[in-house]
Structures are given as C-alpha cells and as structure tokens.
Amino acid sequence: MKKFVCPLCCYFLLSGCDSSDNESDIDEYDNTIYIDHFKSMCDIAIPVLCYRFHDSVETEWRPGIDYIKHFDYEWGYRYRLFVHVKEDTRDVDGVHIQYELLEVVEKRRVESSTLFDFAIPLHGHVSKSDDQSYSLSGEKEIVCSPEHCAALDVLMSQQMYLLLEFTHQEDGEPLLLTQIKCSAPRNSLIQTVINRFVET
C-alpha cells in the first residue's frame, strides 16, 4: 500500500500546479463599454454581424464583440453597459474574450433621421426575401424603394462589393435603404477602401 502513496501525492501536487497555471491565463474584471446603434461585419469573409463598440468616448467605434450574455440589443439605440469581462489566453488562435451584462447604465435612441453606412464586402451577406425586402446576414431585415431594390438585385447578381446607406425606422421595423453609395468588382481599388471601412 505504501508504494502508491508517493505517486498519488505527486499526482495531486501536479494537478494543483496545472490548475494554477491555467487560472493565470484567465483575467476577469468589470468594465464599462459603449455599444453603437447599428452593427457591422465581424469579418470580411464571414457573414456575421458584430456590435460596434468602444470602451471610452475618446476612442473610435470598432467591430469585434459578437455576443454579450444577457444583453437584449435593439437596432437604433446607443448603450452604455457595465459588463463582466473574461479574457482567456489559452486559445491557440489568440485571446478569447467573453462578455456578460451586469447593468444597462444608459439606453438612448438616435434621431430617426440618422443615416449610417454599411459595407458589404463579399457576395452572400445580403439575401432576398421578396420583391422589396432583404435580410442582412440573416439578422436584420432591409426594405427599399423599387428603384433601389432593382439596382441592388443587379449588383448582387454581379457579386459586387457595396457601400450602402441606411436609416432606422420605428422600433422592430426593417432598416430602410436610402442610397447605394458605391459598388465595385472584387479586384478593384474600391475593394480596399471598403475593407478599410469594415475594419474601422
């Protein structure tokens, strides 16, 4: 029986060391972040939308948060949130960050006339629902005038890069397409411009 004591002790000691090392790779803290009134593409190649956010009013809006636990987001509102942040550096692909809502400190609707640009960097991010209705990355509905819809159909069929202008309608209603600001084929200078827009 005695000959098993040492290996067992070593096992538990090593397990304890492994546990402490893993914990040192996880950083948890509470922070205030600001969420914009519309989302943008998380990644140029993947049709998923992310919150535009910053953690200081002095910094620029940027995409990068795809999910905040317990957060019920509405397009057309800007938020100030108090969140719990968990940063895990054990992921081989980089730091994995999780957000959990602790409190909605402020929720403020933007003016109904507010216009904003949305870059569509690759074909497939917008899908057609009916003659005058579309879906943006399967998350937000879009409506447009017959003229804008017809132009959008042509550009989508040509797999063009697009820079679109939208405005909000009433709560829960689709975004209204107000202008197709520019379009370009994949191998063009405007592609670079749109890519930079997505990244800011």
PASEBA-1860 file (N, C-alpha, C; in nm, 3 decimals):
! residues 200
1> MKKFVCPL> 0.083/-0.120/0.000/0.000/0.000/0.000/0.086/0.125/0.000 ~ 0.202/0.119/0.073/0.285/0.237/0.086/0.341/0.284/-0.048 ~ 0.369/0.189/-0.135/0.433/0.227/-0.261/0.343/0.310/-0.351 ~ 0.212/0.320/-0.320/0.119/0.401/-0.401/0.103/0.542/-0.346 ~ 0.154/0.566/-0.225/0.132/0.696/-0.162/0.205/0.806/-0.237 ~ 0.330/0.785/-0.269/0.409/0.889/-0.335/0.354/0.926/-0.472 ~ 0.325/0.829/-0.559/0.266/0.865/-0.687/0.135/0.942/-0.673 ~ 0.052/0.902/-0.575/-0.075/0.974/-0.556/-0.049/1.117/-0.513
9> CCYFLLSG> 0.044/1.135/-0.421/0.077/1.271/-0.376/0.128/1.356/-0.492 ~ 0.216/1.296/-0.571/0.271/1.369/-0.686/0.161/1.407/-0.784 ~ 0.067/1.315/-0.804/-0.042/1.341/-0.898/-0.123/1.463/-0.855 ~ -0.159/1.467/-0.724/-0.239/1.579/-0.676/-0.160/1.709/-0.676 ~ -0.032/1.699/-0.645/0.052/1.819/-0.648/0.062/1.875/-0.790 ~ 0.086/1.785/-0.885/0.096/1.828/-1.025/-0.037/1.883/-1.076 ~ -0.146/1.820/-1.034/-0.278/1.870/-1.074/-0.299/2.010/-1.023 ~ -0.254/2.031/-0.897/-0.267/2.165/-0.840/-0.185/2.266/-0.917
17> CDSSDNES> -0.065/2.227/-0.959/0.020/2.318/-1.038/-0.046/2.350/-1.171 ~ -0.100/2.249/-1.238/-0.166/2.271/-1.366/-0.282/2.367/-1.351 ~ -0.359/2.351/-1.244/-0.477/2.434/-1.222/-0.437/2.579/-1.204 ~ -0.330/2.604/-1.124/-0.289/2.741/-1.102/-0.235/2.804/-1.229 ~ -0.166/2.726/-1.311/-0.115/2.779/-1.437/-0.230/2.819/-1.529 ~ -0.335/2.736/-1.534/-0.449/2.766/-1.618/-0.520/2.891/-1.572 ~ -0.533/2.905/-1.439/-0.600/3.022/-1.385/-0.522/3.150/-1.418 ~ -0.390/3.140/-1.423/-0.309/3.258/-1.452/-0.329/3.305/-1.596
25> DIDEYDNT> -0.384/3.218/-1.681/-0.409/3.254/-1.820/-0.547/3.316/-1.839 ~ -0.624/3.331/-1.732/-0.758/3.388/-1.739/-0.763/3.515/-1.656 ~ -0.803/3.624/-1.719/-0.813/3.753/-1.650/-0.960/3.795/-1.647 ~ -1.014/3.825/-1.531/-1.154/3.865/-1.516/-1.162/4.003/-1.450 ~ -1.249/4.087/-1.502/-1.266/4.222/-1.446/-1.399/4.279/-1.494 ~ -1.444/4.386/-1.431/-1.565/4.457/-1.471/-1.526/4.585/-1.545 ~ -1.607/4.622/-1.644/-1.571/4.737/-1.727/-1.697/4.801/-1.784 ~ -1.687/4.927/-1.823/-1.794/4.998/-1.892/-1.762/5.002/-2.041
33> IYIDHFKS> -1.856/4.963/-2.124/-1.837/4.971/-2.269/-1.957/5.043/-2.331 ~ -1.937/5.095/-2.450/-2.040/5.168/-2.524/-2.071/5.091/-2.652 ~ -2.200/5.074/-2.682/-2.245/4.999/-2.799/-2.317/5.094/-2.894 ~ -2.284/5.085/-3.023/-2.340/5.175/-3.124/-2.481/5.132/-3.166 ~ -2.547/5.219/-3.243/-2.688/5.197/-3.280/-2.706/5.102/-3.399 ~ -2.597/5.060/-3.461/-2.606/4.959/-3.566/-2.484/4.869/-3.559 ~ -2.494/4.754/-3.621/-2.384/4.658/-3.622/-2.307/4.668/-3.754 ~ -2.196/4.597/-3.762/-2.120/4.588/-3.886/-2.062/4.448/-3.897
41> MCDIAIPV> -1.995/4.421/-4.009/-1.940/4.288/-4.031/-1.830/4.259/-3.929 ~ -1.834/4.139/-3.872/-1.725/4.096/-3.783/-1.597/4.072/-3.862 ~ -1.614/4.011/-3.978/-1.501/3.969/-4.061/-1.541/3.986/-4.206 ~ -1.445/4.020/-4.289/-1.472/4.045/-4.430/-1.530/3.923/-4.500 ~ -1.485/3.804/-4.463/-1.523/3.683/-4.536/-1.641/3.608/-4.474 ~ -1.681/3.642/-4.351/-1.784/3.566/-4.281/-1.909/3.653/-4.262 ~ -2.027/3.608/-4.306/-2.149/3.689/-4.297/-2.211/3.690/-4.157 ~ -2.137/3.741/-4.060/-2.185/3.752/-3.922/-2.168/3.897/-3.878
49> LCYRFHDS> -2.266/3.947/-3.803/-2.261/4.086/-3.759/-2.209/4.095/-3.616 ~ -2.135/4.203/-3.588/-2.082/4.229/-3.455/-2.128/4.366/-3.406 ~ -2.132/4.379/-3.273/-2.157/4.510/-3.216/-2.040/4.603/-3.248 ~ -2.071/4.727/-3.281/-1.970/4.831/-3.288/-1.958/4.888/-3.146 ~ -1.836/4.895/-3.095/-1.821/4.934/-2.955/-1.694/5.015/-2.934 ~ -1.689/5.080/-2.821/-1.563/5.133/-2.767/-1.575/5.136/-2.616 ~ -1.461/5.145/-2.549/-1.464/5.147/-2.403/-1.428/5.284/-2.347 ~ -1.425/5.383/-2.438/-1.402/5.521/-2.397/-1.461/5.612/-2.503
57> VETEWRPG> -1.523/5.719/-2.461/-1.585/5.810/-2.558/-1.481/5.879/-2.645 ~ -1.354/5.870/-2.606/-1.247/5.932/-2.686/-1.197/5.841/-2.797 ~ -1.237/5.714/-2.798/-1.187/5.621/-2.899/-1.290/5.599/-3.009 ~ -1.244/5.548/-3.123/-1.331/5.526/-3.238/-1.415/5.399/-3.219 ~ -1.534/5.400/-3.285/-1.615/5.278/-3.288/-1.540/5.171/-3.366 ~ -1.551/5.047/-3.320/-1.489/4.936/-3.393/-1.572/4.809/-3.372 ~ -1.579/4.722/-3.472/-1.649/4.594/-3.454/-1.561/4.496/-3.379 ~ -1.620/4.393/-3.323/-1.537/4.294/-3.257/-1.607/4.213/-3.150
65> IDYIKHFD> -1.722/4.258/-3.098/-1.796/4.181/-2.999/-1.917/4.119/-3.068 ~ -1.922/3.987/-3.073/-2.035/3.922/-3.141/-2.145/3.878/-3.045 ~ -2.116/3.874/-2.914/-2.217/3.827/-2.820/-2.189/3.883/-2.681 ~ -2.296/3.930/-2.615/-2.289/3.973/-2.475/-2.401/3.899/-2.400 ~ -2.362/3.815/-2.309/-2.460/3.733/-2.237/-2.560/3.821/-2.162 ~ -2.688/3.788/-2.176/-2.800/3.856/-2.110/-2.834/3.992/-2.173 ~ -2.769/4.030/-2.281/-2.793/4.161/-2.343/-2.897/4.149/-2.453 ~ -3.005/4.228/-2.442/-3.112/4.230/-2.541/-3.096/4.356/-2.626
73> YEWGYRYR> -3.031/4.341/-2.740/-2.995/4.456/-2.824/-3.109/4.496/-2.916 ~ -3.125/4.627/-2.935/-3.219/4.681/-3.032/-3.145/4.777/-3.125 ~ -3.162/4.755/-3.256/-3.105/4.848/-3.353/-3.169/4.985/-3.332 ~ -3.090/5.090/-3.354/-3.141/5.226/-3.341/-3.114/5.288/-3.206 ~ -3.049/5.214/-3.115/-3.019/5.265/-2.981/-2.869/5.258/-2.954 ~ -2.820/5.357/-2.882/-2.685/5.353/-2.829/-2.693/5.319/-2.681 ~ -2.596/5.239/-2.636/-2.597/5.188/-2.500/-2.467/5.220/-2.427 ~ -2.481/5.237/-2.297/-2.365/5.233/-2.207/-2.389/5.116/-2.113
81> LFVHVKED> -2.299/5.017/-2.118/-2.317/4.893/-2.043/-2.207/4.875/-1.940 ~ -2.245/4.817/-1.828/-2.146/4.773/-1.729/-2.141/4.622/-1.741 ~ -2.025/4.568/-1.777/-2.013/4.426/-1.810/-1.902/4.359/-1.731 ~ -1.915/4.228/-1.719/-1.807/4.146/-1.665/-1.731/4.086/-1.783 ~ -1.599/4.102/-1.783/-1.516/4.058/-1.894/-1.426/3.944/-1.848 ~ -1.420/3.841/-1.931/-1.333/3.727/-1.903/-1.243/3.705/-2.023 ~ -1.113/3.724/-2.004/-1.014/3.708/-2.110/-0.937/3.578/-2.088 ~ -0.944/3.491/-2.187/-0.877/3.361/-2.179/-0.769/3.355/-2.286
89> TRDVDGVH> -0.644/3.348/-2.244/-0.532/3.348/-2.339/-0.486/3.207/-2.377 ~ -0.560/3.104/-2.333/-0.519/2.966/-2.362/-0.552/2.923/-2.504 ~ -0.638/2.999/-2.574/-0.676/2.964/-2.710/-0.558/2.983/-2.804 ~ -0.527/2.883/-2.884/-0.413/2.892/-2.976/-0.434/2.998/-3.084 ~ -0.561/3.035/-3.109/-0.590/3.135/-3.212/-0.585/3.277/-3.157 ~ -0.556/3.294/-3.031/-0.548/3.427/-2.973/-0.631/3.436/-2.846 ~ -0.649/3.558/-2.796/-0.724/3.580/-2.672/-0.873/3.564/-2.700 ~ -0.937/3.482/-2.619/-1.082/3.462/-2.628/-1.148/3.544/-2.518
97> IQYELLEV> -1.236/3.638/-2.558/-1.297/3.729/-2.461/-1.447/3.704/-2.453 ~ -1.498/3.689/-2.332/-1.641/3.672/-2.308/-1.694/3.792/-2.231 ~ -1.815/3.835/-2.267/-1.879/3.948/-2.201/-2.012/3.904/-2.139 ~ -2.037/3.951/-2.018/-2.164/3.924/-1.952/-2.221/4.056/-1.899 ~ -2.345/4.085/-1.934/-2.407/4.210/-1.893/-2.436/4.210/-1.744 ~ -2.391/4.316/-1.676/-2.424/4.336/-1.536/-2.532/4.442/-1.518 ~ -2.526/4.547/-1.604/-2.624/4.655/-1.594/-2.628/4.738/-1.723 ~ -2.750/4.772/-1.767/-2.766/4.870/-1.874/-2.769/5.007/-1.807
105> VEKRRVES> -2.659/5.079/-1.816/-2.648/5.209/-1.748/-2.727/5.314/-1.824 ~ -2.722/5.308/-1.957/-2.794/5.406/-2.039/-2.837/5.343/-2.170 ~ -2.957/5.375/-2.214/-3.008/5.332/-2.344/-3.073/5.453/-2.409 ~ -3.018/5.496/-2.523/-3.064/5.620/-2.584/-3.089/5.600/-2.733 ~ -3.209/5.635/-2.779/-3.243/5.619/-2.920/-3.181/5.732/-3.001 ~ -3.124/5.698/-3.117/-3.069/5.801/-3.205/-3.183/5.867/-3.281 ~ -3.159/5.983/-3.337/-3.261/6.055/-3.414/-3.310/5.969/-3.529 ~ -3.439/5.980/-3.559/-3.498/5.898/-3.665/-3.440/5.928/-3.802
113> STLFDFAI> -3.383/6.047/-3.818/-3.324/6.086/-3.947/-3.177/6.046/-3.960 ~ -3.123/5.977/-3.860/-2.982/5.938/-3.862/-2.951/5.844/-3.978 ~ -2.851/5.879/-4.056/-2.805/5.796/-4.168/-2.673/5.729/-4.129 ~ -2.653/5.607/-4.178/-2.526/5.540/-4.150/-2.490/5.449/-4.267 ~ -2.360/5.431/-4.286/-2.309/5.350/-4.396/-2.283/5.207/-4.351 ~ -2.303/5.115/-4.444/-2.278/4.974/-4.416/-2.206/4.914/-4.536 ~ -2.088/4.859/-4.512/-2.009/4.799/-4.620/-2.042/4.652/-4.633 ~ -2.071/4.609/-4.756/-2.095/4.469/-4.787/-1.974/4.421/-4.866
121> PLHGHVSK> -1.876/4.359/-4.802/-1.750/4.329/-4.871/-1.753/4.208/-4.962 ~ -1.845/4.114/-4.941/-1.848/3.994/-5.022/-1.991/3.956/-5.057 ~ -2.009/3.895/-5.171/-2.139/3.844/-5.212/-2.188/3.741/-5.111 ~ -2.318/3.745/-5.077/-2.375/3.648/-4.986/-2.415/3.705/-4.851 ~ -2.375/3.827/-4.821/-2.411/3.890/-4.694/-2.554/3.943/-4.695 ~ -2.609/3.967/-4.813/-2.747/4.012/-4.826/-2.825/3.908/-4.906 ~ -2.937/3.865/-4.852/-3.021/3.768/-4.922/-3.160/3.828/-4.944 ~ -3.225/3.790/-5.053/-3.354/3.846/-5.087/-3.467/3.766/-5.025
129> SDDQSYSL> -3.563/3.838/-4.963/-3.680/3.775/-4.903/-3.800/3.781/-4.997 ~ -3.829/3.900/-5.051/-3.933/3.917/-5.152/-3.896/4.037/-5.238 ~ -3.992/4.091/-5.315/-3.960/4.195/-5.414/-3.894/4.318/-5.354 ~ -3.935/4.359/-5.234/-3.881/4.480/-5.174/-3.829/4.456/-5.032 ~ -3.786/4.335/-5.005/-3.737/4.301/-4.872/-3.616/4.209/-4.881 ~ -3.517/4.236/-4.795/-3.392/4.160/-4.794/-3.354/4.133/-4.648 ~ -3.259/4.043/-4.632/-3.207/4.012/-4.498/-3.058/4.040/-4.496 ~ -3.014/4.108/-4.393/-2.874/4.142/-4.376/-2.809/4.039/-4.283
137> SGEKEIVC> -2.729/3.951/-4.341/-2.661/3.844/-4.267/-2.758/3.759/-4.187 ~ -2.881/3.747/-4.233/-2.981/3.665/-4.166/-3.027/3.721/-4.033 ~ -2.991/3.846/-4.001/-3.022/3.903/-3.870/-3.118/4.021/-3.876 ~ -3.099/4.111/-3.972/-3.178/4.234/-3.977/-3.241/4.249/-4.114 ~ -3.371/4.277/-4.116/-3.442/4.296/-4.242/-3.413/4.433/-4.301 ~ -3.415/4.438/-4.435/-3.393/4.562/-4.511/-3.510/4.580/-4.607 ~ -3.558/4.703/-4.619/-3.657/4.736/-4.722/-3.602/4.850/-4.806 ~ -3.654/4.862/-4.928/-3.604/4.967/-5.018/-3.712/5.005/-5.119
145> SPEHCAAL> -3.691/5.117/-5.186/-3.781/5.160/-5.292/-3.764/5.067/-5.412 ~ -3.864/5.063/-5.503/-3.850/4.977/-5.622/-3.722/5.005/-5.700 ~ -3.684/5.132/-5.710/-3.564/5.169/-5.786/-3.438/5.115/-5.717 ~ -3.429/5.136/-5.587/-3.312/5.087/-5.514/-3.306/4.935/-5.512 ~ -3.422/4.872/-5.499/-3.426/4.725/-5.498/-3.379/4.668/-5.631 ~ -3.424/4.730/-5.741/-3.385/4.682/-5.874/-3.234/4.695/-5.893 ~ -3.179/4.807/-5.850/-3.034/4.828/-5.862/-2.958/4.729/-5.772 ~ -3.011/4.706/-5.653/-2.946/4.612/-5.562/-2.946/4.471/-5.618
153> DVLMSQQM> -3.056/4.431/-5.682/-3.063/4.298/-5.743/-2.955/4.278/-5.848 ~ -2.937/4.381/-5.932/-2.836/4.373/-6.038/-2.696/4.360/-5.978 ~ -2.666/4.443/-5.879/-2.533/4.443/-5.819/-2.506/4.312/-5.744 ~ -2.608/4.258/-5.678/-2.592/4.130/-5.609/-2.565/4.017/-5.709 ~ -2.634/4.020/-5.823/-2.614/3.916/-5.924/-2.474/3.922/-5.983 ~ -2.413/4.041/-5.981/-2.278/4.059/-6.032/-2.171/4.038/-5.924 ~ -2.216/4.003/-5.803/-2.126/3.979/-5.690/-2.034/4.097/-5.665 ~ -2.096/4.215/-5.656/-2.020/4.337/-5.636/-2.000/4.368/-5.488
161> YLLLEFTH> -1.890/4.438/-5.458/-1.872/4.498/-5.327/-1.962/4.620/-5.321 ~ -2.027/4.643/-5.206/-2.124/4.751/-5.195/-2.099/4.835/-5.071 ~ -2.125/4.964/-5.085/-2.132/5.053/-4.970/-2.271/5.115/-4.971 ~ -2.353/5.076/-4.873/-2.493/5.114/-4.868/-2.518/5.213/-4.755 ~ -2.620/5.296/-4.775/-2.660/5.391/-4.671/-2.799/5.354/-4.622 ~ -2.816/5.352/-4.489/-2.944/5.314/-4.428/-2.989/5.420/-4.329 ~ -3.117/5.410/-4.293/-3.171/5.482/-4.178/-3.263/5.389/-4.102 ~ -3.281/5.418/-3.974/-3.371/5.338/-3.891/-3.516/5.382/-3.914
169> QEDGEPLL> -3.608/5.288/-3.894/-3.749/5.321/-3.891/-3.797/5.306/-3.746 ~ -3.923/5.273/-3.726/-3.973/5.253/-3.590/-3.910/5.129/-3.529 ~ -3.919/5.118/-3.397/-3.861/5.003/-3.326/-3.912/4.872/-3.384 ~ -3.820/4.782/-3.413/-3.856/4.650/-3.463/-3.880/4.642/-3.611 ~ -3.885/4.756/-3.679/-3.907/4.757/-3.823/-3.775/4.743/-3.899 ~ -3.782/4.703/-4.028/-3.659/4.686/-4.106/-3.583/4.817/-4.125 ~ -3.454/4.803/-4.156/-3.377/4.920/-4.197/-3.425/4.964/-4.334 ~ -3.420/5.094/-4.359/-3.459/5.148/-4.489/-3.333/5.184/-4.569
177> LTQIKCSA> -3.317/5.122/-4.684/-3.205/5.155/-4.773/-3.233/5.289/-4.839 ~ -3.148/5.388/-4.813/-3.168/5.522/-4.868/-3.079/5.552/-4.987 ~ -2.967/5.478/-4.999/-2.875/5.508/-5.109/-2.775/5.394/-5.128 ~ -2.744/5.365/-5.253/-2.630/5.278/-5.285/-2.514/5.373/-5.316 ~ -2.422/5.387/-5.223/-2.321/5.492/-5.233/-2.212/5.459/-5.332 ~ -2.174/5.331/-5.337/-2.075/5.290/-5.437/-2.077/5.139/-5.449 ~ -2.026/5.093/-5.562/-2.013/4.949/-5.586/-1.888/4.926/-5.668 ~ -1.833/4.806/-5.655/-1.710/4.776/-5.727/-1.691/4.626/-5.738
185> PRNSLIQT> -1.626/4.580/-5.846/-1.592/4.438/-5.855/-1.487/4.402/-5.751 ~ -1.466/4.273/-5.733/-1.376/4.228/-5.628/-1.234/4.280/-5.644 ~ -1.182/4.279/-5.764/-1.042/4.317/-5.786/-1.033/4.464/-5.826 ~ -1.066/4.551/-5.733/-1.063/4.693/-5.765/-1.008/4.771/-5.647 ~ -0.979/4.899/-5.671/-0.928/4.985/-5.565/-1.034/5.010/-5.460 ~ -1.163/5.017/-5.501/-1.270/5.043/-5.406/-1.282/4.929/-5.306 ~ -1.244/4.808/-5.347/-1.245/4.695/-5.254/-1.159/4.727/-5.133 ~ -1.041/4.786/-5.157/-0.951/4.822/-5.048/-1.015/4.926/-4.958
193> VINRFVET> -1.083/5.023/-5.018/-1.150/5.128/-4.941/-1.258/5.067/-4.853 ~ -1.339/4.977/-4.909/-1.446/4.914/-4.833/-1.389/4.828/-4.722 ~ -1.281/4.756/-4.749/-1.218/4.674/-4.646/-1.172/4.761/-4.529 ~ -1.116/4.877/-4.559/-1.073/4.967/-4.453/-1.191/5.018/-4.374 ~ -1.304/5.043/-4.444/-1.425/5.089/-4.376/-1.473/4.984/-4.278 ~ -1.473/4.857/-4.320/-1.518/4.748/-4.234/-1.432/4.739/-4.110 ~ -1.303/4.763/-4.123/-1.210/4.745/-4.013/-1.213/4.861/-3.913 ~ -1.276/4.976/-3.948/-1.279/5.092/-3.858/-1.406/5.097/-3.779
END
